[in-house]
Amino acid sequence: MATMEDAERLATGLPAVTEGTSFRHRTWMVGGKGFTWERQFSKADIRRFGEQPVPQGPILAVRTADLAEKEAVLAEARPGFFTIAHFNGYPALLIQLSEVNEDDLREAITDAWLAVAPPALAAQLDLS
């Protein structure tokens, strides 16, 4: 089980990350581009769940390199990873932090950072 504090620590541990807000939600950015952010459900989001249970607890959104990567991650059916209609056609997915382990969270946040980081900066990241 991961927490928002874990997400913050992992995001800010990457090079050149700044923290700000976007749509009144805490957002972590690199090169002026958001790569992960807190995501609360709107009333419309909740209605779209219909009879399905609404994921509870803190939710984190993470960018993906493209829609193919998003679909590949979702196809793995890792616990805690999902999407909603609002994200259809957008290269990002959601993570229910109470359902994800820290290794999967670290990988998702690092991949999100790599998806938007300037190429020269991304090339400097030591993934070992």
N, C-alpha and C positions, 0 to 999 in steps of 0.2 A: 504494500500500500504506500503510495506516494502522497505528498502534500504540496500545497502551493508554495510553501517555503522551500521544498526540494526543487520545484520547478524554477523558482527565483535563483537559488544557488547554482543550479546547472546552467541556466541561461546567462547569468552574470559572470560565470566562470569562463565563458568563451571570449575570445579577443574582440576588443572594440565595441562591446555591447553597451548601449545606453538604455535607460528605462524612462518611459514616458506614459502618456495616456492616448488612447484613440477611442472615440465614442464613449468616453468616461470609464474606460476599462484599462487596467494596467497592461502595458505593452512593452515587450523587449525588442530592441531594434539594433541593426548593424548597417552601417552605411546609409542611415536614414530610412531604412525599410524594416517594417515589422516582420518578425519571424515567429513569434509566439505571443499569445495574449490571453488574459482571463476572458472567459466567455460565459455570460449568463444567458438563460433562455428567455426570449420575449414571450408575451402571451400568445402570439401567433405560432411560435415554435412549439409551445406546450400543446396547443390545439392540434397541431399536425401529428403529434404522437398518438392521438386517438386513444385506442384501448391499450396501447403498449405503455409499459411503465416509463416514466421520465427519469433519465439518469440523475441521480442525486449527488450532492456534494460538489466540491469545486470542479469546474470543467476548464480545461486548457485547450486552446486552439493552436495548431502548429501548421506552418506552411509546408508544402511539399514541392519538389522540383517541378512537377507537372502533374497532370491528371492521371497519367499512367502509373506514376509512383504512388499516388493516392490510392488508386484501385488495387495495386499490388499489396500495399500495407493492409488495406481492408480485407483483401482475400486471405491474408494470413490468419485472420480471425483472432488476433491477440486480444486478451481480456482488456477491456477499458477503451479500446479504439473504436470509433464509430463516426458517422456523419449524419447530417440532417438535410432536409430539403433546401434550407437557406444556402448551403454550401454546394449545391448542384452546379457543376460547371466551373467550380473554383478550386484551385490547387491547395486545399487545406483540409484538415480533418480535426476531429475532436477527441479529447482524452478525458475519461472520467478518472480522476486521480486516485480515488479510493479503490479502483480496480486494477491499477497498473503497477508493475514492479519498477524499481528505480533504474534497472538496466535498460528496460524498454523505454522509459521516459527519457533517459540520457540519450539514447540513440535517436529518438524522435526529435528532441530539441536540437541535437547536433546536426541532424539532417535538415531541419528547418533553417538553421543558421547557414549551412552550406548552400541552401536553395536561394538565398538572397544576398549573401556576403559578396562584396567586390571580389572578382577572381584572384587578384594579387593577394588579398588578405586570406581568402579561402585556401590558397596554395600553401600558406604558412602554417596551417592548422596541423598539429601533430596528433594523429589519431591512434598512436600506439599506447 
